[in-house]
């Protein structure tokens, strides 16, 4: 249409102009197909494209006609007016037609809707990070039912082999095929894992009730997966399967009412004597980072002097089971237990006595120890329900986690390092032994009537009289002491009490806890000092923002600011707390030294009266 309306194009000129517009037209079409689903001024863009095409073709037509027509000013003016009229008419007609005939936005076709992006597990929270959600909030919730589950058979949920010092997670797409991130579309058949010795086969029917996540519960290594009921279109197109780990995920989410059948084959596990001759497999797994130093020391200690790989792993498993105690951190548990599998939590688990945690901590510690010894290991999260009949109901209390280590030409062998003991030792006090006293017959009570018959008789008082009081302090001394001592005590007692509290607060922050917490304590001590001097410390903000606010107040009140500002100290503390590196005692001492110098300068500059008033203030900062 643009070519037909262009002035000066007839016959062969029309075809030539069409060829010239082919490139820009294809470019516009490519921009539409590669764009987003929501149109962005589609009608206006197409009308503008037609208008620009008309103007350009008119200009080319006028240049081609110069050699054939001698033009004067009247002809040029006529062509200009005519071309402008054609362009404005085309714009007006195109705008009206586009607004009336434009298809609905839902029918828009773009290429990106037809191309399925790869499944990225890192877009979802780590399954193991939500372990305590099952043991606490979903402890009695009916998650799903399984028909055909055998006694002792485990339900797999997700396999994780990537650790960053904070959580275990499924590796990102693009990792090696041995890693847990190699997910593929669900096909008619699911191939066997690359490292696998088939054992017994089983079939289970699963119906989802209260479970909601992207990870699909399965049994063993899945080789068949069919859905019997779900969404209107069925979730099969949204399923991604990892053949190396036996993990399946539904990108659209697993919801209540979903029902499917799983055909799976279990890993055949040889006995310990057979595994003693098998070396660990050489696999390309994602590296683990920010592992605490105590893991290496405990791995060497717990593995002992064993000569074979399987014996070292069994020694570590046995040590964790015998030395540790199980606690999910619930109110009903005998001992408290902190959640998490970060570097600080693993350090607490292996350094404190008694060792207390649940599957989240023990499975993480075992996998890290195996990696430190050079063995390929990973953490598996799932459920271990008790089979009571043909249909088993799985609740949040059945959640568990275990470890798997790869052996060459055998497969992934499971290990279960979590102890079953729940009663951690407590301090016991010995009650004193009661010695029975001999029974003695008591004399009968006297008759009170005999005492009433006695007549009172005055007797001589032989008790010595009190001696006269010696020299005493004059009354004016007591008055003077009261005038001086009472105000002095009223001043000193609060000051001494608050000073003792401040010393205790400082000692706890500087000497208690891991190094990163002690470095953060220097910042908290600085905030408390500034607040006690009368400065306003912002709440619920970052350390950089707090440092900026304190620097502005210090300048406004003519208080000294350190040479590099408080923001450098804030950045130093943030790095010690959040970058995951090893925080040495030297870094902690530098943070405390900088905080003390800044606070000492400010205290000296505020004056004696304001410094004395700060001695009566006590503040305990909230952690930023």
ZAVO-932172 format. One line per 2 residues: for each residue x, y, z of C-alpha. Coordinates in steps of 0.2 Angstrom, whole numbers. Layout:
<rs>
X/Y/Z  ...
</rs>
This chain:
<rs>
0/0/0  14/12/4
22/8/-13  5/11/-22
2/28/-14  19/34/-17
19/49/-30  28/46/-46
29/27/-45  21/18/-60
24/1/-68  41/-4/-66
44/10/-53  32/1/-42
41/-15/-42  58/-6/-40
51/3/-25  45/-13/-18
62/-20/-19  69/-5/-10
57/-6/4  60/-25/7
74/-23/19  66/-10/31
50/-20/30  59/-36/35
68/-27/49  51/-20/56
43/-38/55  59/-45/64
57/-32/78  38/-36/80
42/-55/81  56/-53/93
47/-41/104  37/-43/120
20/-50/121  13/-32/126
13/-21/110  22/-4/112
12/9/101  11/-4/87
-2/6/77  8/22/78
24/14/74  17/6/58
9/22/52  25/31/55
34/18/45  22/20/31
24/39/31  42/38/31
42/26/17  30/37/7
42/52/9  57/43/5
49/35/-11  43/52/-16
60/60/-14  68/46/-24
55/48/-38  58/66/-39
76/63/-42  73/50/-55
61/62/-64  73/77/-65
81/71/-81  64/69/-90
54/84/-84  60/102/-83
52/108/-67  49/126/-61
44/133/-45  25/130/-48
28/112/-52  39/109/-37
26/118/-26  13/107/-33
23/91/-30  27/96/-12
8/100/-9  3/84/-17
16/73/-8  11/81/9
-7/77/6  -4/59/1
7/57/17  -6/65/28
-20/55/20  -10/39/22
-7/43/41  -25/47/44
-32/32/35  -19/21/43
-22/27/61  -41/25/59
-40/8/51  -27/2/63
-38/7/78  -53/-1/71
-46/-17/64  -32/-20/77
-32/-38/84  -34/-41/102
-17/-41/112  -20/-59/118
-19/-65/100  -2/-56/97
12/-69/91  30/-67/97
44/-79/95  49/-78/113
33/-87/118  37/-102/108
55/-104/114  56/-112/131
70/-105/142  81/-118/152
76/-122/170  86/-112/182
85/-119/200  94/-104/207
77/-94/203  70/-104/218
75/-105/236  86/-119/241
75/-134/247  87/-138/262
85/-120/268  66/-123/271
70/-139/281  64/-132/298
47/-126/289  42/-144/288
48/-149/305  39/-134/314
25/-126/303  20/-141/293
24/-155/306  7/-162/306
1/-156/289  -4/-170/277
7/-166/262  4/-180/250
-1/-199/249  9/-213/242
2/-229/236  14/-244/233
28/-237/244  39/-251/252
45/-251/270  61/-242/272
60/-234/254  64/-215/254
55/-202/244  67/-190/235
64/-172/233  80/-163/228
98/-166/226  111/-152/230
129/-152/227  134/-134/227
139/-125/243  143/-106/245
146/-105/264  127/-100/266
116/-114/259  117/-130/249
108/-128/232  105/-136/216
119/-130/203  115/-118/190
111/-122/172  127/-124/161
136/-134/174  144/-151/170
132/-165/166  138/-174/182
131/-159/192  113/-157/199
109/-143/188  107/-153/171
88/-153/169  80/-159/153
62/-159/146  52/-173/151
51/-185/136  42/-202/133
56/-211/141  69/-206/154
86/-213/152  96/-221/166
109/-211/176  127/-211/169
134/-218/185  121/-231/191
119/-249/196  101/-254/195
93/-263/209  74/-266/212
61/-258/202  45/-251/210
29/-241/205  21/-228/216
5/-217/214  7/-200/222
-7/-188/226  -3/-171/232
-13/-163/246  -4/-149/256
13/-149/248  17/-134/237
34/-131/229  42/-134/212
51/-150/217  41/-165/212
42/-180/225  48/-196/217
55/-213/223  72/-219/218
79/-214/200  63/-211/189
62/-220/173  43/-217/170
32/-202/175  14/-200/170
1/-188/176  -17/-194/179
-24/-177/185  -18/-159/186
-21/-143/178  -32/-141/163
-18/-143/150  -8/-155/161
9/-151/169  19/-163/158
25/-149/147  32/-140/163
42/-155/170  61/-155/170
70/-171/174  88/-173/180
93/-190/176  110/-189/185
101/-186/202  84/-193/200
76/-176/203  61/-169/195
54/-151/195  38/-143/189
41/-125/183  22/-121/185
23/-128/203  16/-143/212
-1/-140/219  -15/-148/228
-24/-161/218  -10/-166/207
-9/-185/204  4/-195/195
12/-212/194  31/-214/196
41/-229/190  58/-229/197
73/-240/200  83/-240/216
102/-239/217  110/-256/221
122/-254/236  136/-267/238
141/-272/256  156/-263/264
168/-277/260  165/-275/242
166/-256/243  183/-257/251
190/-262/235  181/-248/225
189/-230/223  179/-215/223
172/-209/206  180/-195/197
166/-183/193  165/-164/188
155/-157/203  153/-139/207
166/-133/220  161/-129/238
167/-112/245  168/-103/261
170/-120/271  175/-117/289
193/-123/294  185/-134/308
178/-145/294  195/-151/288
201/-154/306  186/-164/311
186/-174/294  204/-180/298
200/-183/317  183/-193/313
190/-203/298  204/-210/309
218/-221/302  207/-230/290
215/-236/274  200/-237/263
187/-224/257  172/-233/263
179/-236/280  184/-217/282
166/-212/277  159/-225/289
170/-218/303  164/-200/300
146/-206/300  148/-216/316
157/-202/325  143/-189/320
130/-202/326  138/-206/342
144/-189/347  128/-179/342
111/-177/348  95/-174/337
84/-158/340  73/-149/327
73/-133/338  55/-136/343
48/-130/360  45/-148/364
63/-154/361  74/-157/376
88/-145/370  87/-130/358
94/-131/341  98/-117/328
92/-119/310  103/-116/295
118/-124/286  129/-109/284
148/-109/289  144/-102/306
131/-115/310  142/-129/305
156/-121/315  144/-121/330
139/-139/327  157/-146/327
165/-135/340  152/-135/354
148/-148/366  136/-157/366
134/-157/347  115/-153/343
106/-152/327  95/-161/314
97/-168/297  100/-151/289
116/-149/299  123/-167/300
120/-170/282  129/-153/278
143/-157/289  146/-175/282
145/-169/264  158/-155/268
170/-167/276  169/-179/262
173/-165/250  188/-160/260
194/-178/259  192/-177/240
177/-188/238  162/-183/227
147/-180/239  130/-172/238
115/-169/250  98/-176/246
82/-170/254  67/-180/255
55/-189/266  56/-206/276
38/-210/281  33/-226/291
23/-237/279  7/-243/288
-3/-250/274  -5/-249/255
-7/-230/256  5/-220/266
1/-202/271  17/-191/272
17/-176/284  30/-163/287
37/-173/302  43/-186/290
56/-174/281  74/-180/281
90/-177/273  105/-189/269
121/-189/260  127/-199/244
145/-202/239  150/-208/221
160/-224/219  168/-229/203
157/-241/192  145/-242/207
135/-227/209  130/-215/223
130/-224/240  119/-217/253
125/-212/271  114/-207/286
125/-197/298  110/-190/309
110/-197/327  93/-203/334
97/-198/352  87/-183/358
92/-181/377  108/-171/378
118/-173/394  113/-160/407
122/-154/423  116/-166/437
116/-162/455  117/-175/469
103/-174/482  109/-176/500
106/-193/508  93/-192/522
99/-201/537  84/-207/548
83/-201/566  79/-213/580
61/-211/586  60/-204/604
45/-205/615  40/-187/620
34/-183/638  16/-179/640
12/-161/641  10/-152/657
-7/-148/665  -10/-129/662
-21/-129/678  -6/-131/689
2/-115/683  -14/-106/686
-13/-110/705  4/-101/707
4/-84/715  16/-71/706
29/-65/719  41/-51/716
59/-56/716  76/-46/716
82/-42/699  100/-48/698
102/-43/680  116/-30/678
111/-13/673  116/-6/657
131/5/658  130/23/653
133/27/635  151/34/631
156/48/620  145/50/605
146/60/589  138/77/589
121/79/580  129/92/568
141/79/562  127/68/557
118/82/548  133/87/539
136/69/533  118/67/527
120/83/517  136/78/509
135/59/509  117/56/502
119/67/487  136/59/484
128/42/485  114/47/474
127/53/461  139/39/462
128/23/464  119/26/447
136/30/438  144/15/445
130/4/441  128/10/423
147/9/421  147/-9/426
133/-13/414  143/-4/400
159/-14/404  149/-30/404
141/-25/387  158/-21/380
166/-37/386  152/-48/379
153/-40/362  172/-41/361
175/-58/368  159/-68/364
154/-76/348  163/-79/331
175/-66/324  162/-58/312
150/-55/327  164/-48/337
168/-36/323  150/-31/322
150/-28/341  163/-14/338
150/-5/327  136/-8/340
148/-1/354  151/15/343
132/17/340  129/16/359
142/28/363  136/41/351
118/39/357  123/41/375
132/57/370  115/64/363
117/60/345  102/53/335
106/36/328  94/30/314
85/14/317  83/0/304
95/6/291  112/0/284
128/4/292  133/16/278
117/26/280  120/27/299
138/32/297  133/46/285
120/52/297  132/52/312
145/62/301  132/75/297
127/77/315  145/78/321
149/92/308  134/101/314
139/100/332  157/104/329
162/86/334  178/78/327
176/65/313  190/52/310
201/56/295  193/42/284
176/45/291  164/33/299
159/25/283  176/17/281
173/8/298  155/4/292
162/-4/276  175/-14/286
162/-21/297  150/-25/283
164/-34/274  168/-44/290
150/-49/292  144/-52/274
158/-56/262  160/-74/269
179/-72/271  189/-78/286
189/-64/299  205/-64/309
207/-57/326  218/-43/318
203/-37/308  192/-38/324
205/-28/334  206/-15/320
187/-12/320  187/-10/339
202/2/339  194/13/326
178/13/335  186/18/352
196/32/343  181/39/335
171/38/352  185/45/362
187/60/351  169/64/351
168/62/370  182/74/373
174/87/361  157/88/368
163/96/385  163/90/403
144/93/406  138/83/391
151/69/395  145/68/413
127/67/407  132/52/395
138/43/410  119/42/416
113/35/399  113/16/395
108/10/377  110/-6/369
110/-5/350  100/-16/339
110/-26/326  111/-18/309
</rs>
